[in-house]
Amino acid sequence: MDLGLTGTVALVSGAHRGTGSIIASMLAAEGARVAVHGPAQGDSDTVVHQIQNAGHEALSVWGDLTTDEGAHQAMAGTIENAAAPSILINNWGGVAPGRWADTKAETWHADYERNVLSMVRLSALASEHMKAEHFGRIVNLGTLGTVQPAARTPHYYAAKSALAAASASLARELGPHGITVNLVSPGLIRTDEVEAHFRTRAQRKGWGSDWPEIEKRAMEEMGGGNPSGRMSTREEVAAGVLFLASKPASHISGVNLRVDGGAGGLSL
């Protein structure tokens, strides 16, 4: 399938590391010119060089998305060095540790800034240009915890739940302008950090060193895991993002695409 991404300009927030870097790399491999965002100058240079060395187009942009000034800076860098993005991937976010008993209001505010208002700021800026072209794709990164929150980090799950509601509302707002807005919600992703955590846990619990066995035990320990018995890969999450950003997905908007191996069950 031709995703129709050749020649498009895509801005991926928080693409300087982790899943965001994979999303940026896969968009570039499909022919998009990708603005790789990081919070500070130089953060995304390594990812940009990797994409360029693979023969694809990428540029580095930065800005603190918890401020209006930082969002404007990231958008201006994209426009000045490429063009106004027709694809916006709101991947940047984060979670502070904490539980109900010890999390202060400031932590709730900070997670809301990171996970909700960063999307609001960039989407407002990008959508003005998208409206002029009557075309655009906005894909936001959520979490399975929106519908299955844990007891820990309630501030994070509350913020991501707000992101889900905001995404659905924005899809209704921008639909008449030819712009789709969707949410991708992964379950547990096999990142280097997650794998290292569970390998350490496996050593303590005597699970052995074979990763498939460790992964199976880890998923079982997390309330039954999912029918696939494993974590999502970053590439699998990115594939969902790319499809929703593509031209063939032109009539898909306002959805919450769960990439979780079936952990969330089937919604009818």
Secondary structure as the mmCIF struct_conf table of DSSP 4:
data_model
#
loop_
_struct_conf.conf_type_id
_struct_conf.id
_struct_conf.beg_label_comp_id
_struct_conf.beg_label_asym_id
_struct_conf.beg_label_seq_id
_struct_conf.end_label_comp_id
_struct_conf.end_label_asym_id
_struct_conf.end_label_seq_id
TURN_TY1_P TURN_TY1_P1 THR A 6 GLY A 7
STRN STRN1 VAL A 9 VAL A 12
TURN_TY1_P TURN_TY1_P2 SER A 13 HIS A 16
BEND BEND1 ARG A 17 ARG A 17
HELX_RH_AL_P HELX_RH_AL_P1 GLY A 18 ALA A 29
TURN_TY1_P TURN_TY1_P3 GLU A 30 GLY A 31
STRN STRN2 ARG A 33 GLY A 38
BEND BEND2 PRO A 39 ALA A 40
TURN_TY1_P TURN_TY1_P4 GLN A 41 SER A 44
HELX_RH_AL_P HELX_RH_AL_P2 ASP A 45 ASN A 53
TURN_TY1_P TURN_TY1_P5 ALA A 54 GLY A 55
STRN STRN3 ALA A 58 TRP A 62
TURN_TY1_P TURN_TY1_P6 LEU A 65 THR A 66
BEND BEND3 THR A 67 THR A 67
HELX_RH_AL_P HELX_RH_AL_P3 ASP A 68 ASN A 81
TURN_TY1_P TURN_TY1_P7 ALA A 82 ALA A 82
BEND BEND4 SER A 86 SER A 86
STRN STRN4 ILE A 87 ASN A 90
TURN_TY1_P TURN_TY1_P8 TRP A 100 ASP A 102
HELX_RH_AL_P HELX_RH_AL_P4 ALA A 105 TYR A 112
HELX_RH_PI_P HELX_RH_PI_P1 GLU A 113 LEU A 117
HELX_RH_AL_P HELX_RH_AL_P5 SER A 118 GLU A 133
TURN_TY1_P TURN_TY1_P9 HIS A 134 HIS A 134
STRN STRN5 GLY A 136 LEU A 141
HELX_RH_3T_P HELX_RH_3T_P1 LEU A 144 THR A 146
TURN_TY1_P TURN_TY1_P10 VAL A 147 VAL A 147
BEND BEND5 GLN A 148 GLN A 148
BEND BEND6 ALA A 151 ARG A 152
HELX_RH_AL_P HELX_RH_AL_P6 PRO A 154 LEU A 174
HELX_RH_3T_P HELX_RH_3T_P2 GLY A 175 HIS A 177
TURN_TY1_P TURN_TY1_P11 GLY A 178 GLY A 178
STRN STRN6 ILE A 179 PRO A 186
BEND BEND7 LEU A 188 LEU A 188
STRN STRN7 ILE A 189 ILE A 189
HELX_RH_AL_P HELX_RH_AL_P7 ASP A 192 LYS A 205
TURN_TY1_P TURN_TY1_P12 GLY A 206 GLY A 206
BEND BEND8 SER A 209 SER A 209
HELX_RH_AL_P HELX_RH_AL_P8 TRP A 211 GLU A 221
TURN_TY1_P TURN_TY1_P13 MET A 222 GLY A 224
TURN_TY1_P TURN_TY1_P14 PRO A 227 SER A 228
BEND BEND9 ARG A 230 ARG A 230
HELX_LH_PP_P HELX_LH_PP_P1 MET A 231 MET A 231
STRN STRN8 SER A 232 SER A 232
HELX_LH_PP_P HELX_LH_PP_P2 THR A 233 THR A 233
HELX_RH_AL_P HELX_RH_AL_P9 ARG A 234 ALA A 245
BEND BEND10 SER A 246 LYS A 247
TURN_TY1_P TURN_TY1_P15 PRO A 248 HIS A 251
BEND BEND11 GLY A 254 GLY A 254
STRN STRN9 ASN A 256 VAL A 259
BEND BEND12 ASP A 260 ASP A 260
TURN_TY1_P TURN_TY1_P16 GLY A 261 GLY A 264
#
